[in-house]
Amino acid sequence: MKRIILDTNVVVSGLLWSGAPHSLMATARAGMVQLVTSPRLIAELARILAASKFDSKFIGIGQSREEM
């Protein structure tokens, strides 16, 4: 299985919008590739998703930050 590391901006886009980043995330969810990360990247992702500018997007998709 191929292992990939995604930039946090790609992960955010994949979680909150459609398009190529979303397709990459769907490929990982389907088990076709394995996402590789680190505590530092997870912390950066949490910091980015905590930004208030994403509040309306979370409401629109019906999920909380914690569910992501």
PQR file of N, CA, C, O and H, with PARSE charges and radii, in Angstrom:
ATOM      1  N   MET A   1       0.847  -1.172   0.000 -0.4000 1.5000
ATOM      2  CA  MET A   1       0.000   0.000   0.000 -0.0000 2.0000
ATOM      3  C   MET A   1       0.892   1.234   0.000  0.5500 1.7000
ATOM      4  O   MET A   1       1.888   1.304   0.720 -0.5500 1.4000
ATOM      5  N   LYS A   2       0.514   2.199  -0.820 -0.4000 1.5000
ATOM      6  CA  LYS A   2       1.259   3.452  -0.866 -0.0000 2.0000
ATOM      7  C   LYS A   2       0.935   4.297   0.354  0.5500 1.7000
ATOM      8  O   LYS A   2      -0.201   4.344   0.825 -0.5500 1.4000
ATOM      9  H   LYS A   2      -0.295   2.143  -1.405  0.4000 1.0000
ATOM     10  N   ARG A   3       1.965   4.957   0.846 -0.4000 1.5000
ATOM     11  CA  ARG A   3       1.809   5.859   1.997 -0.0000 2.0000
ATOM     12  C   ARG A   3       2.045   7.272   1.497  0.5500 1.7000
ATOM     13  O   ARG A   3       2.975   7.517   0.729 -0.5500 1.4000
ATOM     14  H   ARG A   3       2.888   4.919   0.463  0.4000 1.0000
ATOM     15  N   ILE A   4       1.193   8.213   1.935 -0.4000 1.5000
ATOM     16  CA  ILE A   4       1.343   9.593   1.510 -0.0000 2.0000
ATOM     17  C   ILE A   4       1.237  10.534   2.708  0.5500 1.7000
ATOM     18  O   ILE A   4       0.567  10.237   3.697 -0.5500 1.4000
ATOM     19  H   ILE A   4       0.438   8.014   2.559  0.4000 1.0000
ATOM     20  N   ILE A   5       1.903  11.654   2.596 -0.4000 1.5000
ATOM     21  CA  ILE A   5       1.809  12.733   3.573 -0.0000 2.0000
ATOM     22  C   ILE A   5       1.144  13.897   2.861  0.5500 1.7000
ATOM     23  O   ILE A   5       1.601  14.332   1.804 -0.5500 1.4000
ATOM     24  H   ILE A   5       2.448  11.895   1.792  0.4000 1.0000
ATOM     25  N   LEU A   6       0.067  14.398   3.441 -0.4000 1.5000
ATOM     26  CA  LEU A   6      -0.634  15.532   2.851 -0.0000 2.0000
ATOM     27  C   LEU A   6      -0.339  16.793   3.649  0.5500 1.7000
ATOM     28  O   LEU A   6      -0.321  16.775   4.880 -0.5500 1.4000
ATOM     29  H   LEU A   6      -0.304  14.045   4.300  0.4000 1.0000
ATOM     30  N   ASP A   7      -0.110  17.877   2.936 -0.4000 1.5000
ATOM     31  CA  ASP A   7       0.022  19.181   3.563 -0.0000 2.0000
ATOM     32  C   ASP A   7      -1.263  19.487   4.321  0.5500 1.7000
ATOM     33  O   ASP A   7      -2.345  19.083   3.895 -0.5500 1.4000
ATOM     34  H   ASP A   7      -0.125  17.891   1.936  0.4000 1.0000
ATOM     35  N   THR A   8      -1.154  20.193   5.438 -0.4000 1.5000
ATOM     36  CA  THR A   8      -2.355  20.469   6.235 -0.0000 2.0000
ATOM     37  C   THR A   8      -3.391  21.268   5.459  0.5500 1.7000
ATOM     38  O   THR A   8      -4.587  21.094   5.691 -0.5500 1.4000
ATOM     39  H   THR A   8      -0.275  20.521   5.784  0.4000 1.0000
ATOM     40  N   ASN A   9      -2.974  22.133   4.549 -0.4000 1.5000
ATOM     41  CA  ASN A   9      -3.943  22.870   3.734 -0.0000 2.0000
ATOM     42  C   ASN A   9      -4.732  21.941   2.825  0.5500 1.7000
ATOM     43  O   ASN A   9      -5.916  22.173   2.581 -0.5500 1.4000
ATOM     44  H   ASN A   9      -2.002  22.274   4.361  0.4000 1.0000
ATOM     45  N   VAL A  10      -4.096  20.899   2.326 -0.4000 1.5000
ATOM     46  CA  VAL A  10      -4.785  19.912   1.498 -0.0000 2.0000
ATOM     47  C   VAL A  10      -5.789  19.135   2.353  0.5500 1.7000
ATOM     48  O   VAL A  10      -6.902  18.860   1.904 -0.5500 1.4000
ATOM     49  H   VAL A  10      -3.134  20.710   2.524  0.4000 1.0000
ATOM     50  N   VAL A  11      -5.410  18.787   3.564 -0.4000 1.5000
ATOM     51  CA  VAL A  11      -6.311  18.066   4.466 -0.0000 2.0000
ATOM     52  C   VAL A  11      -7.532  18.928   4.793  0.5500 1.7000
ATOM     53  O   VAL A  11      -8.663  18.444   4.753 -0.5500 1.4000
ATOM     54  H   VAL A  11      -4.506  19.010   3.929  0.4000 1.0000
ATOM     55  N   VAL A  12      -7.305  20.199   5.116 -0.4000 1.5000
ATOM     56  CA  VAL A  12      -8.423  21.104   5.419 -0.0000 2.0000
ATOM     57  C   VAL A  12      -9.357  21.191   4.212  0.5500 1.7000
ATOM     58  O   VAL A  12     -10.574  21.079   4.360 -0.5500 1.4000
ATOM     59  H   VAL A  12      -6.386  20.592   5.148  0.4000 1.0000
ATOM     60  N   SER A  13      -8.801  21.387   3.042 -0.4000 1.5000
ATOM     61  CA  SER A  13      -9.623  21.462   1.837 -0.0000 2.0000
ATOM     62  C   SER A  13     -10.376  20.162   1.600  0.5500 1.7000
ATOM     63  O   SER A  13     -11.545  20.176   1.215 -0.5500 1.4000
ATOM     64  H   SER A  13      -7.813  21.478   2.923  0.4000 1.0000
ATOM     65  N   GLY A  14      -9.711  19.051   1.829 -0.4000 1.5000
ATOM     66  CA  GLY A  14     -10.345  17.750   1.640 -0.0000 2.0000
ATOM     67  C   GLY A  14     -11.471  17.477   2.614  0.5500 1.7000
ATOM     68  O   GLY A  14     -12.439  16.795   2.279 -0.5500 1.4000
ATOM     69  H   GLY A  14      -8.762  19.040   2.142  0.4000 1.0000
ATOM     70  N   LEU A  15     -11.349  18.008   3.818 -0.4000 1.5000
ATOM     71  CA  LEU A  15     -12.387  17.805   4.823 -0.0000 2.0000
ATOM     72  C   LEU A  15     -13.580  18.730   4.631  0.5500 1.7000
ATOM     73  O   LEU A  15     -14.714  18.342   4.914 -0.5500 1.4000
ATOM     74  H   LEU A  15     -10.563  18.563   4.090  0.4000 1.0000
ATOM     75  N   LEU A  16     -13.340  19.943   4.155 -0.4000 1.5000
ATOM     76  CA  LEU A  16     -14.393  20.956   4.146 -0.0000 2.0000
ATOM     77  C   LEU A  16     -14.975  21.287   2.770  0.5500 1.7000
ATOM     78  O   LEU A  16     -16.036  21.906   2.690 -0.5500 1.4000
ATOM     79  H   LEU A  16     -12.419  20.258   3.925  0.4000 1.0000
ATOM     80  N   TRP A  17     -14.303  20.888   1.690 -0.4000 1.5000
ATOM     81  CA  TRP A  17     -14.777  21.200   0.349 -0.0000 2.0000
ATOM     82  C   TRP A  17     -14.665  19.974  -0.547  0.5500 1.7000
ATOM     83  O   TRP A  17     -14.106  18.952  -0.150 -0.5500 1.4000
ATOM     84  H   TRP A  17     -13.441  20.386   1.755  0.4000 1.0000
ATOM     85  N   SER A  18     -15.196  20.085  -1.743 -0.4000 1.5000
ATOM     86  CA  SER A  18     -15.058  19.013  -2.725 -0.0000 2.0000
ATOM     87  C   SER A  18     -13.859  19.332  -3.615  0.5500 1.7000
ATOM     88  O   SER A  18     -13.196  20.352  -3.427 -0.5500 1.4000
ATOM     89  H   SER A  18     -15.651  20.916  -2.065  0.4000 1.0000
ATOM     90  N   GLY A  19     -13.588  18.478  -4.563 -0.4000 1.5000
ATOM     91  CA  GLY A  19     -12.460  18.695  -5.466 -0.0000 2.0000
ATOM     92  C   GLY A  19     -11.373  17.654  -5.261  0.5500 1.7000
ATOM     93  O   GLY A  19     -11.585  16.635  -4.605 -0.5500 1.4000
ATOM     94  H   GLY A  19     -14.127  17.650  -4.716  0.4000 1.0000
ATOM     95  N   ALA A  20     -10.212  17.925  -5.829 -0.4000 1.5000
ATOM     96  CA  ALA A  20      -9.096  16.969  -5.781 -0.0000 2.0000
ATOM     97  C   ALA A  20      -8.672  16.618  -4.354  0.5500 1.7000
ATOM     98  O   ALA A  20      -8.454  15.439  -4.075 -0.5500 1.4000
ATOM     99  H   ALA A  20     -10.040  18.754  -6.362  0.4000 1.0000
ATOM    100  N   PRO A  21      -8.543  17.586  -3.435 -0.5600 1.5000
ATOM    101  CA  PRO A  21      -8.174  17.214  -2.065  0.2800 2.0000
ATOM    102  C   PRO A  21      -9.208  16.288  -1.418  0.5500 1.7000
ATOM    103  O   PRO A  21      -8.844  15.369  -0.684 -0.5500 1.4000
ATOM    104  N   HIS A  22     -10.481  16.526  -1.688 -0.4000 1.5000
ATOM    105  CA  HIS A  22     -11.535  15.655  -1.151 -0.0000 2.0000
ATOM    106  C   HIS A  22     -11.391  14.239  -1.723  0.5500 1.7000
ATOM    107  O   HIS A  22     -11.587  13.254  -1.011 -0.5500 1.4000
ATOM    108  H   HIS A  22     -10.777  17.272  -2.284  0.4000 1.0000
ATOM    109  N   SER A  23     -11.052  14.150  -2.998 -0.4000 1.5000
ATOM    110  CA  SER A  23     -10.835  12.840  -3.625 -0.0000 2.0000
ATOM    111  C   SER A  23      -9.665  12.100  -2.990  0.5500 1.7000
ATOM    112  O   SER A  23      -9.727  10.885  -2.800 -0.5500 1.4000
ATOM    113  H   SER A  23     -10.893  14.950  -3.576  0.4000 1.0000
ATOM    114  N   LEU A  24      -8.599  12.827  -2.661 -0.4000 1.5000
ATOM    115  CA  LEU A  24      -7.462  12.198  -1.975 -0.0000 2.0000
ATOM    116  C   LEU A  24      -7.872  11.646  -0.615  0.5500 1.7000
ATOM    117  O   LEU A  24      -7.485  10.540  -0.237 -0.5500 1.4000
ATOM    118  H   LEU A  24      -8.550  13.814  -2.815  0.4000 1.0000
ATOM    119  N   MET A  25      -8.660  12.431   0.114 -0.4000 1.5000
ATOM    120  CA  MET A  25      -9.130  11.983   1.425 -0.0000 2.0000
ATOM    121  C   MET A  25     -10.052  10.766   1.281  0.5500 1.7000
ATOM    122  O   MET A  25      -9.980   9.841   2.090 -0.5500 1.4000
ATOM    123  H   MET A  25      -8.975  13.330  -0.192  0.4000 1.0000
ATOM    124  N   ALA A  26     -10.906  10.760   0.271 -0.4000 1.5000
ATOM    125  CA  ALA A  26     -11.792   9.621   0.036 -0.0000 2.0000
ATOM    126  C   ALA A  26     -10.990   8.373  -0.320  0.5500 1.7000
ATOM    127  O   ALA A  26     -11.349   7.266   0.083 -0.5500 1.4000
ATOM    128  H   ALA A  26     -10.964  11.512  -0.386  0.4000 1.0000
ATOM    129  N   THR A  27      -9.926   8.546  -1.061 -0.4000 1.5000
ATOM    130  CA  THR A  27      -9.050   7.423  -1.408 -0.0000 2.0000
ATOM    131  C   THR A  27      -8.436   6.819  -0.151  0.5500 1.7000
ATOM    132  O   THR A  27      -8.327   5.598  -0.032 -0.5500 1.4000
ATOM    133  H   THR A  27      -9.634   9.444  -1.388  0.4000 1.0000
ATOM    134  N   ALA A  28      -8.037   7.668   0.779 -0.4000 1.5000
ATOM    135  CA  ALA A  28      -7.478   7.185   2.047 -0.0000 2.0000
ATOM    136  C   ALA A  28      -8.550   6.493   2.874  0.5500 1.7000
ATOM    137  O   ALA A  28      -8.297   5.438   3.456 -0.5500 1.4000
ATOM    138  H   ALA A  28      -8.125   8.660   0.683  0.4000 1.0000
ATOM    139  N   ARG A  29      -9.753   7.077   2.934 -0.4000 1.5000
ATOM    140  CA  ARG A  29     -10.844   6.442   3.697 -0.0000 2.0000
ATOM    141  C   ARG A  29     -11.193   5.073   3.140  0.5500 1.7000
ATOM    142  O   ARG A  29     -11.589   4.177   3.886 -0.5500 1.4000
ATOM    143  H   ARG A  29      -9.958   7.934   2.462  0.4000 1.0000
ATOM    144  N   ALA A  30     -11.047   4.907   1.828 -0.4000 1.5000
ATOM    145  CA  ALA A  30     -11.353   3.629   1.182 -0.0000 2.0000
ATOM    146  C   ALA A  30     -10.238   2.609   1.381  0.5500 1.7000
ATOM    147  O   ALA A  30     -10.370   1.453   0.979 -0.5500 1.4000
ATOM    148  H   ALA A  30     -10.726   5.635   1.222  0.4000 1.0000
ATOM    149  N   GLY A  31      -9.140   3.035   2.000 -0.4000 1.5000
ATOM    150  CA  GLY A  31      -8.048   2.103   2.271 -0.0000 2.0000
ATOM    151  C   GLY A  31      -7.123   1.876   1.094  0.5500 1.7000
ATOM    152  O   GLY A  31      -6.339   0.927   1.094 -0.5500 1.4000
ATOM    153  H   GLY A  31      -9.032   3.975   2.327  0.4000 1.0000
ATOM    154  N   MET A  32      -7.204   2.735   0.089 -0.4000 1.5000
ATOM    155  CA  MET A  32      -6.370   2.564  -1.100 -0.0000 2.0000
ATOM    156  C   MET A  32      -4.968   3.151  -0.918  0.5500 1.7000
ATOM    157  O   MET A  32      -4.025   2.743  -1.595 -0.5500 1.4000
ATOM    158  H   MET A  32      -7.841   3.506   0.088  0.4000 1.0000
ATOM    159  N   VAL A  33      -4.844   4.100  -0.008 -0.4000 1.5000
ATOM    160  CA  VAL A  33      -3.547   4.657   0.386 -0.0000 2.0000
ATOM    161  C   VAL A  33      -3.575   4.845   1.894  0.5500 1.7000
ATOM    162  O   VAL A  33      -4.643   4.905   2.503 -0.5500 1.4000
ATOM    163  H   VAL A  33      -5.610   4.431   0.542  0.4000 1.0000
ATOM    164  N   GLN A  34      -2.420   4.936   2.476 -0.4000 1.5000
ATOM    165  CA  GLN A  34      -2.319   5.158   3.923 -0.0000 2.0000
ATOM    166  C   GLN A  34      -1.773   6.560   4.152  0.5500 1.7000
ATOM    167  O   GLN A  34      -0.713   6.915   3.638 -0.5500 1.4000
ATOM    168  H   GLN A  34      -1.553   4.888   1.982  0.4000 1.0000
ATOM    169  N   LEU A  35      -2.510   7.359   4.934 -0.4000 1.5000
ATOM    170  CA  LEU A  35      -2.024   8.683   5.286 -0.0000 2.0000
ATOM    171  C   LEU A  35      -1.011   8.567   6.414  0.5500 1.7000
ATOM    172  O   LEU A  35      -1.213   7.820   7.372 -0.5500 1.4000
ATOM    173  H   LEU A  35      -3.372   7.070   5.352  0.4000 1.0000
ATOM    174  N   VAL A  36       0.069   9.307   6.291 -0.4000 1.5000
ATOM    175  CA  VAL A  36       1.120   9.334   7.299 -0.0000 2.0000
ATOM    176  C   VAL A  36       1.163  10.755   7.864  0.5500 1.7000
ATOM    177  O   VAL A  36       1.101  11.730   7.115 -0.5500 1.4000
ATOM    178  H   VAL A  36       0.232   9.913   5.513  0.4000 1.0000
ATOM    179  N   THR A  37       1.268  10.862   9.168 -0.4000 1.5000
ATOM    180  CA  THR A  37       1.277  12.176   9.796 -0.0000 2.0000
ATOM    181  C   THR A  37       2.230  12.176  10.981  0.5500 1.7000
ATOM    182  O   THR A  37       2.938  11.200  11.227 -0.5500 1.4000
ATOM    183  H   THR A  37       1.318  10.070   9.776  0.4000 1.0000
ATOM    184  N   SER A  38       2.237  13.267  11.696 -0.4000 1.5000
ATOM    185  CA  SER A  38       3.084  13.392  12.882 -0.0000 2.0000
ATOM    186  C   SER A  38       2.323  14.231  13.909  0.5500 1.7000
ATOM    187  O   SER A  38       1.359  14.915  13.563 -0.5500 1.4000
ATOM    188  H   SER A  38       1.662  14.060  11.495  0.4000 1.0000
ATOM    189  N   PRO A  39       2.747  14.180  15.148 -0.5600 1.5000
ATOM    190  CA  PRO A  39       2.097  15.024  16.160  0.2800 2.0000
ATOM    191  C   PRO A  39       2.134  16.512  15.778  0.5500 1.7000
ATOM    192  O   PRO A  39       1.184  17.247  16.047 -0.5500 1.4000
ATOM    193  N   ARG A  40       3.202  16.938  15.170 -0.4000 1.5000
ATOM    194  CA  ARG A  40       3.321  18.338  14.758 -0.0000 2.0000
ATOM    195  C   ARG A  40       2.283  18.706  13.695  0.5500 1.7000
ATOM    196  O   ARG A  40       1.673  19.773  13.768 -0.5500 1.4000
ATOM    197  H   ARG A  40       3.974  16.341  14.951  0.4000 1.0000
ATOM    198  N   LEU A  41       2.081  17.826  12.708 -0.4000 1.5000
ATOM    199  CA  LEU A  41       1.077  18.092  11.672 -0.0000 2.0000
ATOM    200  C   LEU A  41      -0.339  18.047  12.243  0.5500 1.7000
ATOM    201  O   LEU A  41      -1.194  18.834  11.837 -0.5500 1.4000
ATOM    202  H   LEU A  41       2.576  16.959  12.649  0.4000 1.0000
ATOM    203  N   ILE A  42      -0.591  17.141  13.174 -0.4000 1.5000
ATOM    204  CA  ILE A  42      -1.909  17.064  13.815 -0.0000 2.0000
ATOM    205  C   ILE A  42      -2.179  18.342  14.600  0.5500 1.7000
ATOM    206  O   ILE A  42      -3.290  18.869  14.560 -0.5500 1.4000
ATOM    207  H   ILE A  42       0.104  16.503  13.504  0.4000 1.0000
ATOM    208  N   ALA A  43      -1.184  18.839  15.307 -0.4000 1.5000
ATOM    209  CA  ALA A  43      -1.338  20.079  16.071 -0.0000 2.0000
ATOM    210  C   ALA A  43      -1.599  21.264  15.136  0.5500 1.7000
ATOM    211  O   ALA A  43      -2.424  22.127  15.437 -0.5500 1.4000
ATOM    212  H   ALA A  43      -0.281  18.410  15.339  0.4000 1.0000
ATOM    213  N   GLU A  44      -0.901  21.299  14.017 -0.4000 1.5000
ATOM    214  CA  GLU A  44      -1.117  22.372  13.047 -0.0000 2.0000
ATOM    215  C   GLU A  44      -2.532  22.295  12.474  0.5500 1.7000
ATOM    216  O   GLU A  44      -3.197  23.320  12.326 -0.5500 1.4000
ATOM    217  H   GLU A  44      -0.232  20.598  13.772  0.4000 1.0000
ATOM    218  N   LEU A  45      -2.992  21.095  12.155 -0.4000 1.5000
ATOM    219  CA  LEU A  45      -4.347  20.905  11.633 -0.0000 2.0000
ATOM    220  C   LEU A  45      -5.385  21.371  12.647  0.5500 1.7000
ATOM    221  O   LEU A  45      -6.337  22.060  12.283 -0.5500 1.4000
ATOM    222  H   LEU A  45      -2.452  20.262  12.276  0.4000 1.0000
ATOM    223  N   ALA A  46      -5.215  21.006  13.900 -0.4000 1.5000
ATOM    224  CA  ALA A  46      -6.156  21.428  14.949 -0.0000 2.0000
ATOM    225  C   ALA A  46      -6.179  22.948  15.081  0.5500 1.7000
ATOM    226  O   ALA A  46      -7.242  23.543  15.258 -0.5500 1.4000
ATOM    227  H   ALA A  46      -4.441  20.446  14.195  0.4000 1.0000
ATOM    228  N   ARG A  47      -5.011  23.571  14.995 -0.4000 1.5000
ATOM    229  CA  ARG A  47      -4.927  25.031  15.094 -0.0000 2.0000
ATOM    230  C   ARG A  47      -5.643  25.699  13.922  0.5500 1.7000
ATOM    231  O   ARG A  47      -6.365  26.679  14.107 -0.5500 1.4000
ATOM    232  H   ARG A  47      -4.147  23.088  14.851  0.4000 1.0000
ATOM    233  N   ILE A  48      -5.443  25.173  12.730 -0.4000 1.5000
ATOM    234  CA  ILE A  48      -6.081  25.744  11.542 -0.0000 2.0000
ATOM    235  C   ILE A  48      -7.598  25.582  11.615  0.5500 1.7000
ATOM    236  O   ILE A  48      -8.337  26.529  11.348 -0.5500 1.4000
ATOM    237  H   ILE A  48      -4.856  24.377  12.580  0.4000 1.0000
ATOM    238  N   LEU A  49      -8.062  24.388  11.975 -0.4000 1.5000
ATOM    239  CA  LEU A  49      -9.509  24.141  12.029 -0.0000 2.0000
ATOM    240  C   LEU A  49     -10.198  24.921  13.141  0.5500 1.7000
ATOM    241  O   LEU A  49     -11.414  25.108  13.098 -0.5500 1.4000
ATOM    242  H   LEU A  49      -7.462  23.618  12.192  0.4000 1.0000
ATOM    243  N   ALA A  50      -9.445  25.378  14.133 -0.4000 1.5000
ATOM    244  CA  ALA A  50     -10.023  26.156  15.230 -0.0000 2.0000
ATOM    245  C   ALA A  50     -10.337  27.592  14.830  0.5500 1.7000
ATOM    246  O   ALA A  50     -11.006  28.306  15.577 -0.5500 1.4000
ATOM    247  H   ALA A  50      -8.457  25.226  14.168  0.4000 1.0000
ATOM    248  N   ALA A  51      -9.871  28.021  13.679 -0.4000 1.5000
ATOM    249  CA  ALA A  51     -10.096  29.398  13.240 -0.0000 2.0000
ATOM    250  C   ALA A  51     -11.590  29.660  13.050  0.5500 1.7000
ATOM    251  O   ALA A  51     -12.314  28.841  12.484 -0.5500 1.4000
ATOM    252  H   ALA A  51      -9.327  27.441  13.073  0.4000 1.0000
ATOM    253  N   SER A  52     -12.027  30.808  13.532 -0.4000 1.5000
ATOM    254  CA  SER A  52     -13.453  31.148  13.464 -0.0000 2.0000
ATOM    255  C   SER A  52     -13.946  31.300  12.026  0.5500 1.7000
ATOM    256  O   SER A  52     -15.148  31.211  11.775 -0.5500 1.4000
ATOM    257  H   SER A  52     -11.439  31.473  13.992  0.4000 1.0000
ATOM    258  N   LYS A  53     -13.040  31.525  11.089 -0.4000 1.5000
ATOM    259  CA  LYS A  53     -13.474  31.673   9.698 -0.0000 2.0000
ATOM    260  C   LYS A  53     -14.109  30.393   9.145  0.5500 1.7000
ATOM    261  O   LYS A  53     -14.779  30.428   8.113 -0.5500 1.4000
ATOM    262  H   LYS A  53     -12.064  31.597  11.293  0.4000 1.0000
ATOM    263  N   PHE A  54     -13.901  29.263   9.830 -0.4000 1.5000
ATOM    264  CA  PHE A  54     -14.486  27.997   9.385 -0.0000 2.0000
ATOM    265  C   PHE A  54     -15.809  27.670  10.080  0.5500 1.7000
ATOM    266  O   PHE A  54     -16.416  26.642   9.779 -0.5500 1.4000
ATOM    267  H   PHE A  54     -13.357  29.234  10.669  0.4000 1.0000
ATOM    268  N   ASP A  55     -16.267  28.514  10.998 -0.4000 1.5000
ATOM    269  CA  ASP A  55     -17.502  28.249  11.741 -0.0000 2.0000
ATOM    270  C   ASP A  55     -18.680  27.948  10.820  0.5500 1.7000
ATOM    271  O   ASP A  55     -19.386  26.959  11.019 -0.5500 1.4000
ATOM    272  H   ASP A  55     -15.774  29.349  11.243  0.4000 1.0000
ATOM    273  N   SER A  56     -18.894  28.789   9.820 -0.4000 1.5000
ATOM    274  CA  SER A  56     -20.045  28.593   8.927 -0.0000 2.0000
ATOM    275  C   SER A  56     -19.894  27.321   8.102  0.5500 1.7000
ATOM    276  O   SER A  56     -20.892  26.681   7.771 -0.5500 1.4000
ATOM    277  H   SER A  56     -18.321  29.593   9.659  0.4000 1.0000
ATOM    278  N   LYS A  57     -18.681  26.952   7.770 -0.4000 1.5000
ATOM    279  CA  LYS A  57     -18.452  25.719   7.001 -0.0000 2.0000
ATOM    280  C   LYS A  57     -18.814  24.492   7.835  0.5500 1.7000
ATOM    281  O   LYS A  57     -19.423  23.553   7.323 -0.5500 1.4000
ATOM    282  H   LYS A  57     -17.870  27.472   8.039  0.4000 1.0000
ATOM    283  N   PHE A  58     -18.444  24.494   9.110 -0.4000 1.5000
ATOM    284  CA  PHE A  58     -18.806  23.366   9.973 -0.0000 2.0000
ATOM    285  C   PHE A  58     -20.317  23.268  10.136  0.5500 1.7000
ATOM    286  O   PHE A  58     -20.871  22.168  10.137 -0.5500 1.4000
ATOM    287  H   PHE A  58     -17.949  25.257   9.526  0.4000 1.0000
ATOM    288  N   ILE A  59     -20.986  24.404  10.274 -0.4000 1.5000
ATOM    289  CA  ILE A  59     -22.449  24.402  10.367 -0.0000 2.0000
ATOM    290  C   ILE A  59     -23.040  23.851   9.078  0.5500 1.7000
ATOM    291  O   ILE A  59     -23.976  23.053   9.110 -0.5500 1.4000
ATOM    292  H   ILE A  59     -20.536  25.298  10.273  0.4000 1.0000
ATOM    293  N   GLY A  60     -22.490  24.278   7.941 -0.4000 1.5000
ATOM    294  CA  GLY A  60     -22.995  23.843   6.638 -0.0000 2.0000
ATOM    295  C   GLY A  60     -22.859  22.357   6.380  0.5500 1.7000
ATOM    296  O   GLY A  60     -23.713  21.762   5.723 -0.5500 1.4000
ATOM    297  H   GLY A  60     -21.729  24.926   7.915  0.4000 1.0000
ATOM    298  N   ILE A  61     -21.798  21.751   6.886 -0.4000 1.5000
ATOM    299  CA  ILE A  61     -21.616  20.311   6.669 -0.0000 2.0000
ATOM    300  C   ILE A  61     -22.189  19.477   7.807  0.5500 1.7000
ATOM    301  O   ILE A  61     -22.180  18.247   7.751 -0.5500 1.4000
ATOM    302  H   ILE A  61     -21.105  22.235   7.419  0.4000 1.0000
ATOM    303  N   GLY A  62     -22.688  20.155   8.841 -0.4000 1.5000
ATOM    304  CA  GLY A  62     -23.323  19.444   9.937 -0.0000 2.0000
ATOM    305  C   GLY A  62     -22.397  18.630  10.828  0.5500 1.7000
ATOM    306  O   GLY A  62     -22.806  17.627  11.412 -0.5500 1.4000
ATOM    307  H   GLY A  62     -22.694  21.154   8.887  0.4000 1.0000
ATOM    308  N   GLN A  63     -21.145  19.069  10.928 -0.4000 1.5000
ATOM    309  CA  GLN A  63     -20.188  18.381  11.800 -0.0000 2.0000
ATOM    310  C   GLN A  63     -19.476  19.401  12.678  0.5500 1.7000
ATOM    311  O   GLN A  63     -19.361  20.577  12.333 -0.5500 1.4000
ATOM    312  H   GLN A  63     -20.812  19.884  10.453  0.4000 1.0000
ATOM    313  N   SER A  64     -19.012  18.927  13.798 -0.4000 1.5000
ATOM    314  CA  SER A  64     -18.233  19.793  14.677 -0.0000 2.0000
ATOM    315  C   SER A  64     -16.740  19.561  14.390  0.5500 1.7000
ATOM    316  O   SER A  64     -16.361  18.607  13.710 -0.5500 1.4000
ATOM    317  H   SER A  64     -19.105  17.972  14.078  0.4000 1.0000
ATOM    318  N   ARG A  65     -15.936  20.430  14.911 -0.4000 1.5000
ATOM    319  CA  ARG A  65     -14.486  20.261  14.770 -0.0000 2.0000
ATOM    320  C   ARG A  65     -14.029  18.950  15.397  0.5500 1.7000
ATOM    321  O   ARG A  65     -13.145  18.276  14.868 -0.5500 1.4000
ATOM    322  H   ARG A  65     -16.243  21.205  15.463  0.4000 1.0000
ATOM    323  N   GLU A  66     -14.625  18.598  16.508 -0.4000 1.5000
ATOM    324  CA  GLU A  66     -14.236  17.374  17.212 -0.0000 2.0000
ATOM    325  C   GLU A  66     -14.553  16.120  16.389  0.5500 1.7000
ATOM    326  O   GLU A  66     -13.853  15.114  16.503 -0.5500 1.4000
ATOM    327  H   GLU A  66     -15.343  19.146  16.937  0.4000 1.0000
ATOM    328  N   GLU A  67     -15.590  16.174  15.574 -0.4000 1.5000
ATOM    329  CA  GLU A  67     -15.962  15.021  14.737 -0.0000 2.0000
ATOM    330  C   GLU A  67     -15.027  14.838  13.545  0.5500 1.7000
ATOM    331  O   GLU A  67     -14.969  13.761  12.951 -0.5500 1.4000
ATOM    332  H   GLU A  67     -16.158  16.991  15.482  0.4000 1.0000
ATOM    333  N   MET A  68     -14.313  15.872  13.208 -0.4000 1.5000
ATOM    334  CA  MET A  68     -13.392  15.804  12.073 -0.0000 2.0000
ATOM    335  C   MET A  68     -12.240  14.932  12.467  0.5500 1.7000
ATOM    336  O   MET A  68     -11.325  14.721  11.670 -0.5500 1.4000
ATOM    337  H   MET A  68     -14.360  16.747  13.690  0.4000 1.0000
TER
END
